[in-house]
């Protein structure tokens, strides 16, 4: 009977050691997973802030693009694009010039 009890104690000690090893591995995986989730959460936060910063102003018209600035940016030269105008003959208005 004593041998059977000693055998069972030996088996249980081996099982305990194996369980402790598995628990340590799971705890390491848990810590790694928590770090991964923290990085993902941080990335989500950064991207959401970018979306918030990139959102159009409430008065902006969707698809209209940015409004031109009345004041040139520092270091930028003021530039005015000429508007092409078709030459007209005296006495002819532009609307009827092609008819």
C-alpha positions in Angstrom: 0.0 0.0 0.0 2.8 2.4 0.9 4.4 1.9 -2.6 1.1 2.9 -4.2 0.8 6.1 -2.2 4.4 7.0 -2.9 3.8 6.3 -6.6 0.7 8.6 -6.5 2.6 11.3 -4.7 5.3 11.2 -7.4 2.7 11.4 -10.1 0.9 14.3 -8.5 4.2 16.2 -8.0 5.0 15.7 -11.7 1.5 16.9 -12.6 1.9 19.9 -10.3 5.2 20.8 -11.9 3.7 20.5 -15.4 0.7 22.6 -14.4 3.0 25.3 -12.9 5.0 25.4 -16.1 1.8 25.7 -18.2 0.6 28.5 -15.9 3.9 30.4 -16.3 3.6 30.0 -20.1 0.0 31.3 -20.1 0.9 34.2 -17.9 3.7 35.1 -20.4 1.2 34.8 -23.3 -1.2 37.0 -21.4 1.4 39.7 -20.8 2.3 39.6 -24.5 -1.3 39.8 -25.6 -1.9 42.7 -23.2 1.0 44.6 -24.8 -0.4 43.8 -28.3 -3.8 45.1 -27.3 -2.3 48.2 -25.8 -0.4 48.9 -29.0 -3.5 48.4 -31.1 -5.5 50.7 -28.8 -2.8 53.3 -29.1 -2.8 53.0 -32.9 -6.6 53.4 -33.0 -6.4 56.5 -30.8 -3.8 58.1 -33.1 -5.8 57.3 -36.2 -9.0 58.6 -34.7 -7.2 61.9 -33.8 -5.9 62.1 -37.4 -9.5 61.7 -38.6 -10.7 64.4 -36.2 -7.9 66.8 -37.2 -8.6 66.1 -40.9 -12.3 66.6 -40.7 -13.6 69.6 -42.8 -14.7 72.8 -41.0 -18.5 72.9 -40.4 -18.9 75.8 -42.9 -17.0 74.0 -45.7 -18.9 72.7 -48.6 -18.2 69.0 -49.2 -16.0 68.5 -52.3 -15.2 72.2 -52.7 -11.6 71.9 -51.6 -9.8 74.4 -49.4 -10.6 78.1 -49.6 -7.7 80.3 -50.9 -5.9 82.2 -48.3 -6.2 86.0 -48.4 -2.7 86.4 -46.9 0.2 84.7 -48.5 2.1 82.1 -46.5 5.4 83.1 -45.1 8.1 82.7 -47.7 5.4 82.3 -50.5 5.2 85.0 -53.2 1.7 86.4 -53.9 0.6 85.1 -57.3 -2.2 86.2 -59.4 -3.2 84.0 -62.3 -4.3 86.0 -65.4 -7.8 85.4 -66.6 -7.8 84.7 -70.4 -10.0 87.1 -72.3 -10.9 86.7 -75.9 -10.3 89.8 -78.0 -13.4 91.5 -79.3 -14.0 93.9 -82.1 -15.4 97.3 -81.3 -19.2 97.2 -81.4 -19.4 93.4 -80.9 -20.2 91.9 -77.5 -18.6 88.7 -76.4 -21.9 86.7 -76.4 -22.5 87.3 -80.1 -18.9 87.3 -81.2 -19.1 83.7 -82.4 -22.4 83.9 -84.3 
